[in-house]
Amino acid sequence: MPIPSGVSDQDAAAAMVQGMTAHYLCYDTFPLKRGQTALVHAAAGGVGLLLVQMAHQIGARVIGTVSSEDKGALAREAGADETILYTNTDFELETRRLTGGKGVDVVYDGVGKATFEKSLNVLRPRGMLVSYGSSSGPVPPVDPMTLSQKGSLFMARTSLAHFTATREELLERSAAVFAMIADGKLRLRIAHTYPLAQAQQAHRDLEGRKTTGKLLLIP
């Protein structure tokens, strides 16, 4: 893909997969509108920080779940209006409180099993749960009647591959993300760069959850 001026190779590498994932989530799967409310799980994660920024720029209210105070600060810096420290607070109860019992318009969930049921519970009637990952394990089978009982809810399980299915769509989506970076509307967090010879250490750092941003290997 062509990289425009104003975007470095490192920024392009850091933004490709997670940036395009955040883009299709809030512009296509559930196209956010100004004034709507979104709950973003893992708001300080790789996709989360980019998704929060995009949702904030659209004009949506963003509630983010995080695992630590430090990550909460990162999510708020990215544009989250409120953060929920899920290790200390039940995110279902707190989301209900923050929305006055109405629920949110959409939940963007890359966590999966650990958050699935409560994510359904915090949606407003006819709201949508967008599941795009399963870091805590796969979601159990769902009876469609459950969606009806909880408010005629919508549910999507998505993959980036289906939102970049053609060369044209891939170019359009990557260009949109690169334009946000070049215009200063999308800030990337590159936590560390490693020479390619230190790839093993990079994997250790990822597995040890020692980072909050993108890791890059430099040939």
C-alpha positions in Angstrom: 0.0 0.0 0.0 1.3 3.5 -0.8 2.4 5.5 2.3 1.7 9.2 2.0 4.1 11.9 2.9 3.7 12.8 6.6 3.5 9.2 7.6 6.7 7.3 8.5 7.3 3.7 7.7 7.3 3.0 11.5 3.9 4.7 11.9 2.5 2.9 8.9 3.6 -0.5 10.3 2.2 0.3 13.7 -1.1 1.4 12.4 -2.0 -1.1 9.7 -3.9 -3.9 11.3 -5.1 -2.3 14.5 -5.8 1.0 12.8 -7.9 -0.5 10.0 -9.7 -2.7 12.6 -10.7 0.3 14.7 -11.8 2.1 11.5 -14.1 -0.7 10.3 -15.6 -1.1 13.8 -16.8 2.5 14.2 -17.3 3.4 10.6 -18.9 0.3 9.1 -19.9 -2.5 11.5 -21.7 0.0 13.8 -21.3 3.4 12.2 -21.1 5.7 15.3 -22.8 9.0 15.3 -22.4 12.2 17.3 -24.3 11.9 20.6 -24.3 8.1 20.8 -22.6 6.2 23.6 -20.0 3.4 23.0 -18.5 1.0 25.6 -15.0 0.0 24.5 -13.4 -2.9 26.3 -9.6 -3.0 26.7 -9.6 0.8 26.0 -5.9 1.1 26.5 -5.0 -1.8 24.3 -3.7 -1.6 20.7 -7.1 -1.4 19.0 -8.7 0.2 22.0 -6.6 3.4 22.0 -7.2 3.9 18.3 -10.9 3.1 18.5 -11.3 5.5 21.4 -9.7 8.3 19.4 -11.8 7.7 16.4 -15.0 7.5 18.4 -14.2 10.7 20.3 -13.5 12.6 17.0 -16.9 11.4 15.7 -18.5 13.0 18.7 -19.6 9.9 20.5 -19.5 9.5 24.3 -16.9 6.9 25.1 -16.8 4.7 28.2 -13.7 2.5 28.4 -12.9 -0.5 30.6 -9.3 -0.8 31.8 -7.3 -3.0 34.1 -5.2 -0.4 35.9 -5.2 3.3 36.8 -2.2 3.9 34.4 -4.2 2.4 31.6 -7.2 4.5 32.6 -5.1 7.6 32.2 -4.0 6.5 28.7 -7.6 5.9 27.7 -8.7 9.3 28.9 -5.8 11.0 27.2 -7.0 9.3 24.0 -10.5 10.8 24.4 -12.5 8.4 26.7 -15.1 10.4 28.7 -15.2 7.9 31.5 -13.1 4.8 32.4 -14.1 1.8 34.5 -11.4 -0.1 36.4 -12.9 -3.5 35.9 -10.6 -5.1 38.4 -12.2 -3.1 41.2 -15.7 -2.3 39.8 -18.4 -4.4 38.2 -18.5 -2.8 34.7 -22.1 -3.8 34.2 -23.3 -1.9 37.2 -21.0 1.1 36.6 -22.1 1.4 32.9 -25.7 1.3 34.0 -25.0 4.0 36.5 -23.1 6.2 34.0 -26.0 5.9 31.5 -28.8 6.5 33.9 -30.0 2.9 33.4 -30.5 3.4 29.7 -27.5 1.4 28.5 -25.1 2.1 25.6 -25.7 2.1 21.9 -22.8 -0.2 21.1 -20.2 -2.4 22.8 -16.9 -3.0 21.0 -15.5 -6.2 22.6 -12.2 -7.8 21.8 -12.1 -9.7 25.1 -14.7 -12.4 24.5 -15.7 -14.9 27.0 -15.0 -12.9 30.2 -17.1 -9.9 29.1 -19.7 -11.3 26.8 -22.8 -11.8 29.0 -22.4 -8.5 30.8 -21.8 -6.7 27.5 -25.2 -7.8 26.4 -26.7 -6.6 29.7 -25.4 -3.0 29.2 -26.9 -2.5 25.8 -30.0 -0.3 25.2 -32.9 -1.9 23.4 -31.9 -2.5 19.8 -28.2 -1.9 20.7 -25.4 -3.8 19.1 -22.6 -6.0 20.5 -19.6 -6.1 18.1 -17.3 -9.0 19.0 -14.0 -8.7 17.2 -11.7 -10.8 19.4 -11.5 -13.3 22.1 -8.4 -12.7 24.3 -10.1 -14.3 27.3 -11.4 -17.3 25.3 -14.2 -18.0 22.8 -17.7 -16.8 23.5 -20.1 -19.7 24.4 -23.0 -20.6 22.0 -25.8 -18.1 22.0 -29.5 -18.8 21.8 -30.9 -16.1 19.5 -33.9 -15.9 21.8 -31.6 -14.3 24.4 -31.0 -11.4 22.1 -34.8 -10.9 21.9 -35.3 -11.1 25.6 -32.6 -8.6 26.4 -34.1 -6.0 24.1 -34.1 -7.1 20.4 -30.3 -6.8 20.3 -28.0 -7.1 17.4 -24.7 -9.0 17.5 -21.9 -9.2 15.0 -18.7 -11.3 15.1 -16.3 -9.6 12.7 -12.9 -10.0 11.1 -10.7 -7.4 9.3 -10.3 -9.7 6.3 -13.9 -9.3 5.4 -13.6 -5.5 5.6 -10.6 -5.4 3.3 -11.9 -8.1 1.0 -10.9 -6.3 -2.3 -7.9 -4.3 -3.3 -10.0 -1.2 -3.6 -11.4 -1.5 -0.1 -8.0 -2.2 1.3 -6.6 0.9 -0.3 -9.5 3.0 0.8 -9.4 1.9 4.4 -5.6 2.2 4.7 -5.7 5.6 3.1 -8.3 6.8 5.6 -6.2 5.6 8.5 -3.0 7.1 7.1 -4.8 10.5 6.5 -5.8 10.6 10.2 -2.2 10.0 11.2 -0.9 12.7 8.7 -3.4 15.2 9.9 -2.5 14.6 13.6 -6.0 13.2 14.4 -4.7 9.7 15.2 -1.8 9.4 17.7 0.1 6.1 17.8 1.8 4.7 20.8 4.9 2.8 19.8 6.2 1.4 23.0 9.5 0.0 21.9 11.5 -0.9 18.8 13.8 -3.9 18.6 16.4 -4.9 16.0 15.2 -8.0 14.2 17.8 -10.1 16.0 16.0 -9.4 19.3 12.6 -10.8 18.1 12.7 -13.4 20.8 12.9 -10.7 23.5 10.0 -8.8 21.8 7.8 -11.9 22.1 8.8 -12.3 25.8 7.7 -8.8 26.5 4.4 -9.3 24.7 3.7 -12.5 26.6 4.7 -10.9 29.9 2.2 -8.0 29.2 5.0 -5.5 29.9 3.9 -3.1 27.2 0.9 -0.8 26.5 1.7 0.1 22.9 2.9 -1.3 19.7 6.2 -3.2 19.4 8.1 -3.0 16.2 10.9 -5.1 14.8 13.4 -3.2 12.6 15.2 -5.2 9.9 
